[in-house]
Amino acid sequence: MAKGRRRRAWNLLAAALPRLGALVTVGLLAFVAGYVLWRGLPGLSWALLTQEESVLHGQVGIAPCILNTVYVIAVSLAAALPLGVGAAVYLTEYAPRRRLAAAVEFAADSDKEYIAGLKLGVTTNTQDITGEIVEERPADVTREQLWAVLEGFTGDIEQVPPMYSAIKINGKKLYELARKGREVERPARAVTIKALEILDKQGDGLYTIRVHCTKGTYIRTLCHDIGQTLGCGGCMASLRRTMAAGFTLEDAVSLEQIRTEADPASLLLPVDCLFAGRPVLVLKSAEAEKKIRNGMTAVLPELPSGEYRVYSRDEIFLALCQAKGGKLTTIKSFFEV
C-alpha cells in the first residue's frame, strides 16, 4: 500500500516537473526582460537598427568605444539621426537612455533629403536597377520635358507602395508575397515632396535628381511613377541620403574617425541639436522652471505661440515645449531627474 502511494507521488511529481520547469523559465525570462527595460543593455540597441542602416552594424560594433558610447551610436542610428551614406554616421551625446530614446520619435518623423539616380526607359519589378527588367523603351526625353513632369510630383501627392517593401497587408509583408510571385492591391499613401530638381544628366536616359520629402516617401516609386508619366518607364539607379532630421553630410563623421579617435565622446553632439530649428526659450523665473520640471503648465502671457527649446536659468536643456495662448506646456522632457 505504502509502495503504491510512493509510486503515485513520484508519478505526479514527474508529470508536474515539465510544467514547473516551464513556469521557472517564463519567470526568468520575464525578470530578464524587466531588468533590460529598466536598466537598458548596449547590445539590445542593435535590434533598433533599420534595414537601411543595418549595413553599418558590424562596422560600428567594432569601433573602439566604451559601451555607453556604442549604445548611443546604435540608438542614434535607429533614430535616423545619422545618415548611412558611405562610411558616415551621426552621433549624439550620451544621456540617460530613456531621455535619449524620447528623442527617437522626433527624428523618425522628420524630413529627409536624397540624391537619386533616375534611369528612364527601364522598368523593373522592384522599381530599382537591381530588380528584374520587365520592360524597356526608348527614352527620348528632353531635360525640359522632365522638368515639366517633375513639377507635377512636387507638393502633396499619393504613392502606391511597391510590392517589394516591408509594409504589411493582412498580416503579410509585401516583399514576402512578391517573392512568391503574388501581387495584391495596396492603398495609396499621402506624402509630400517639398523639393524636386534635376542636378545633372549623366548619360542616355540617366539623370541625377534631388528630393526633399516627408517620412514614408519611396524614392524608387517616385522614379517609377515619373517614368510612367513620361511614357517610357523608369526606375531608381542609385540612392544617397544626404539629410535627415536637419543633419547633413557636413555634420557627419566617418567610421574611421570613430575607430581612431582617442576620445570618441568628443565627436558627440548634444541632444538639443535635434531641435535646432525651434527658437530658444530660457526660463527667467524659478516658478516657471519648477512647473516645467514637474510637467505642469507655465503661464507666460507675452510668449508667442509655437514650439520652443526650453532651457533652465542656468541654460540646461529641459524640454521641447508648446506655447499657445500664453501657456507653455511640455511636449517631451529631456532633463535628468
Buried (B, 14 or more C-beta within 10 A) or exposed (E): EEEEEEEEEEEEEEEEEEEEEEEEEEEEEEEEEEEEEEEBBBEBBBEBBEEEBEEBEEBBBEBEBEEBBBBBBBBBBBBBBBBBBEBBBBBBBBBEBEBBBBBBEBBBEBBBBBBBBBBBBBBBBBBBBEBEEEEEBEBEBEEEEBEEBBEEBBEEBEBBBBBBBEBEBEEEBBBEBBEEEEEEEBEEBEBBBBEBEBEEEBEEBBBBBBBBBBEBBBBBBBBBBBBEBBEBBBBBBBBBBBBBBBBEBEBBBEBEBBBEBEEBBEBBBEBBBBBEEBEEBBBEEEEBBEBBBEEEEBEBEEBEEEBBBBBBEEEEBBBBBBBEEEBBBBEEBBBEE
